[in-house]
Amino acid sequence: MSFRIRYISIVIFAMLANGCAQAPVSGAYQNPQTSLQNQPMRSNEQGIMEIVRQLDDLQRQVSEMQGSLEDLDYKSQSTQDRQRALYIDLDDRLQDLERSISALNSMNIVDEDEILLGELPVPGGTDQENYQAAFELLKEQEYELASLAFIRFLSSFPGSSLIDNAQYWLSESYYAANQFQQALDQFSKVIEYYPRSRKVSDALLKIGYCHFELGDWNQARSIFEKIQNDYPDSTVAKLAEQRIKVLNDRNL
């Protein structure tokens, strides 16, 4: 835009110069007719001077605009620099936080299970009382505390007549918490350690359920079929049949 203004100014000044070259010399004789002919020229010169004034104003405005744009560009660059500095500072803080977390994870403080066990009452009553306390935690859906309570029961009362039941409900506490692999391991102990327990058939059914949840379809089907053969006309056989139907419906 500045170039265009300068170009127009040059053209106008050329016009003014041309007009001055054609103007009569001051003091020379001019007849009335010549004076009348020069009046339009003076009017043109006045118009041209007005245009020059407007061009000067326009040039000044353009200069101001250019200054404003340069100022905005400087501020924009300053903003980008501040944002870059903030990003670097944030990244440094995140790295410090990650290092702190890694350090905490590597510290051998107190085992989480030991902390939770500390929340449980120390066995002081009978095996029945401790068994019931653990079972109440399970009913209240305090699955983690319930599992720890049953673990403590198993270690504190190994000769209890409730030991097989405690092993079964320990397994159930894992199953209810969707910890299917842990539940599978514990249900297997019911069958291995207490083969004469009345909980064996229930434990076998839950082993099938665990395989089902873990996606071991063939193993689950095999166990459900075994239940139907070993415990016909029982509740667990009917439940096994339902799961077999699910497997068939899903083409698993």
N, C-alpha and C positions, 0 to 999 in steps of 0.2 A: 504493500500500500504506500509506503514511504517513497518508493521508486516512482510510482504513478504520480504522486503529488509533485515530486521534483520535476518530472517530465512536463506536467501541466504548467508549472511555474516558469520553466524555460521557454515554453511556447508563448506564454503571456508576455514575458519580458521581451521576447523577440517582436511581438506585436507592438509593444510600447515603443521599442526602439525604431521600428519601421514608421510608426506614427510621428515620432519626433523628427525623423529625417524628412518627412513630407511637410512638416509645419513651416509656416513662413518665418523669415528672420525678423526678430523684434526691431521695431522702428522703421521698417520698410513701408512704403505706401501700399495700402490695401483699399481697393474699391469696395463699395457696399456689397456687391455681388459676391466677392471673394469671402467677405466676413460671414455672409449667410451660409456659404458652402462649408465653412470651417466649423459651424455650430454642431453638426452631427458628429464631427470628429471628436470635439471636446466631450460630447455626451458619451461616445464610445470609450474615451479614455477614463472617464469617471466610472463607467461600468466595469472596465477592466481592473481599475484600482480596487473596486469593491470585491471583485473576484479574488484579487491578490490578498486582500485582508481576510477573506473567508478561508483561502488556502493556508494562510499563516495560522489561523485558529485550528484548522483541521490538522496541520502538521504538529501543532502543540498537543492536541488531543491524542494523536497517534503516538507521540513520544511518551505521554503519560501512560497510555495503555501498554506500551512496550515495557515501561518501568514496572507497572503492576504485574505483568506476566512474568518478568524476571524475578520479582519478589515472590510470586506464588511458586515458581519453579524452585527457588531456594528453600521456601518453607516445606514444599513437598519432599525435597531431598532430605531436609532435616528430620521430617517425620519418618521417612524410611530408615534413616540412620538410627533413630530412637527405637523403632520397632525391631530392627535387627539386634540392637543391644539388649532389648528386653527378651527377645527369643533366646539369645545366647545365655543370658542370666538364668532364664527358666530351665533351659537344657542342663546347665551346670547344677542347678538345685535338684532336678530329677535324678541326675547321676549320683549326687550325694545321697539322696534318699534311697536309691537302689543299693548303693554300697552299704548303707546302714541296715537295710533289710537283710542283705546277704550275711552281714556280720551277726545279726541276731539269730538268723536261721542256723548258722554254724556253731553257735554257742550251745554247749550241753548244759542247759539249765535244769528244769524239772520236767519229767515226762508228763504229758497231758493226762494220761490215765491216772498217774499218781495224784495229780491235782484233783481230779474228779473223785477219786477214791477218798480223798480227804474230806469231801462233802458228805460222805456216807457215815452213818453211825458205826462205831466199832462194835463188832458182834459181842453182845454181852448176854443175850437171852438164849432161848432154846433154838434148836434148828428149825422148829416149826415157826417161831416168831420171826426169825431172820428170813426164812423162805417166804412168809407172808408179806414181809416188808418189801422184798424184792418184787414180788408179784404185784403189789399195789403200785409200785413205780411203773411197771409194765402197763397196767390198766390206765394209769394217768398219762400214758404215751410219753413218758420220760425214758425213751428207749436206751439212750446211752448210759444213763444212771442205772437203769434196770439191768443192762448187760453186765455192768461192773458189779452190781450187787449180787447177781447170780454167780459171777466168777469168784467173788469173795466167799459166797456160800459153799461153792464146790471145794475151795481150798480149806475152809474152816470146818466143814462137816462132811468129810469124805465117807464116813460110815453111816450117814443118815439114810433112812428109808425113803427120803424124798430126793435122793441124789439124782435118780434118772429123770424125775420131773423137772428138777432144776436145770439139768442139761438140756432138756427139751425146750423149756421156756427161755433159756439163754439163746438158743437157736432162733426162737420166735422173735426175740427182741432185735436180732440182726435182720431178720426177714421183714419185720414191720418197718424198719428204717431203710428198706430197699438196699441193704448191703447183702446182696444175694450170694456172692461167693463166700463171705464169712458164714452166712447162714447155712450154706451147703456143707461147709466143713464141719460145723457144729452138729447139724442133723445127722451127719454120717457117724459122729461119735456116739450118738444115742444107740444106733444099731450095733456099732462095734463094741462099745463098752457094756451095754445093758441089753443083750439080745432077748432076755426074758421079760423085758418091760412091756407094759400095756401101751406104751407110747411108740413102739416100734413101727406099727402100721401108719400112725399119723406122721412119724418122722419120714417114713419112706415116701408118703404122699408129698410132703413138703420138699423132699429132695427132687421129686419130679417137677414140682412147681419152680424150684430154683433153676433147674436146667431149662425149663420153659422160658423163664424171665431172662436167662443168659443167652438164649438163642440156640441152645443145644437141642434142636428139635428131635433128632433121632434118639438121643439118650432119654429125653423126656418121654417119648412115646414108649420106649422099651420099659421104663419104670412103671408107667401107667398100665401097660398090659400085664406086667408082673403082679401088680396089685389086684387086678381083676382075677388073675389065676389063683393067687395066694389067699385072697380075702373076698371070695364071691358073696354077693348079697349083703355086703357091708356098706356102711356110709362112705368109707374111703374108696370103695370100688365104684360107687355111683359118681363120686367126685372125679375119679380118674377117667371114667367114661365121658364125662362132660368135657374134660380137657382133650381127650382123643378126638371128640367131635369138632372142637375148635381147630385142632391141627388139620383134620380132614377138610373142613370148610375153607381153610386158608391154603390148602394144597401144600402143607409143610411136611 
